[in-house]
């Protein structure tokens, strides 16, 4: 592991930092899962990582507790911990003191190394933080009591505004959103912070996972034969002299090992490569959602970060509707129905990337409207809904479930006699989605009097059809559900 000086603090931190936002809900929602999360952190320490970043409301309000579970098992001298307070829920000095005390309890530590004024969006917010009786005063009180060592901030404002903040000399460090995709728009703030002697931490180093999720698209980031885009992106940030810590969200030991491997050799970024990236990176890449879910709490119940992440795929694919709708289906199992946005603006006020969320939801609804119209035509062709005849779905996997899910969203109920069939004995008798609708063996197609069977598998259609073709002598008709209809073609 490579270590760097954290500004003027005299602390040496690992060039790779552990971002605590990306633990999986299936893990932190159970006691056993919490142990798995703790073991990932312990593995990171054993691999040389010593900078850990979290917040009380990360991971379903269990962010700090997860780390506390691990820190009880680790010698205190082996790690530095960075936590946060936001003016939206800690508006006064007293609130910040309570936040510090609660964080200490959650983390099972006696002091916090780096305490951040979290997500400063503009200078007006910064001034409220610095006002008498405000959050910064509370952090100073905690520091005087030895509860925190260094006061820092994280920023999502412009480079010029960051320059103004750091010149005030109130902070020891800053965390910035900076990566190989958006760096040309964030350089001014980075250089200003470094010039003032602040320790610089970068978040969203992998663009919220967009870089590893689209390795072909971002292959131009790579500088070495066989290099992964993850390696290229992490090393790009770490090679900057101005950057002390490159944060990466990790949820498994395997991810820890993969990321640590990126820091096992000298860090170099050439001027030629930077010019190459500036030519290749479009302004679009500065507008992608990072999936942080800070926009949570939509009054209409929309899972906005999921919609925006799927919209990322739409943008990166050159506005290919197939990519967007496939993401909704496969990534989130979200029905292809229009999303009722109240246009209250709460999400945009919370968005650290300054994404025009309401405009994108309107665009999403336009795409979904077209997809639903196409889907209705396919339902009428396959099910012949007007005749109300018995219809069977065969091969009850992801596509069949998407067909059922979207049908229910369009028509609210199954309004014709529908039966489910599969050749896999393990599925017989199970309920895939709809109560009291069970999967049956193929032999029941005849006994149930089904004359129309829709095969829900593009990949294995021919194989399935050949196994069922003998049923044609009983008057059974087979149709292939066009999966492109689920994707909006």
Secondary structure, DSSP 8 states (H G I E B T S, - for coil): --EEE-TTS--EEESEEEETT---HHHHTSHHHHHHHHHHHHHHHHTT--EEE--TTHHHHTHHHHHHHHHTTS-GGG-EEEEEE-TTT--SHHHHHHHHHHHHHHHT-S-EEEEEEEEE-SHHHHHHHHSTTSHHHHHHHHHHTTSEEEEEEEE-S-HHHHHHHHHTT--SEEEEE--TTTGGGTHHHHHHHHHTT-EEEEE-TTGGGHHHHTTTTTGGG--STT--HHHHHHHHHHT-TT-SEEEEE--SHHHHHHHHHTTSS-----HHHHHHHHHH--GGGGG------TT---TT---HHHHHHHHHHHHHTTS-HHHHHHHHHHHH---S---------HHHHH-TT---HHHHHHHHHHHHHHHHHHHHHHHHHHH-GGGT--EEEES-SHHHHHHHHHHHHHHSS--S-EEEE-S-GGGTT--SSSTT--EE-TTHHHHTT--EEEE--STTHHHHHHHHGGGGGGT-EEEE--GGGTTT-
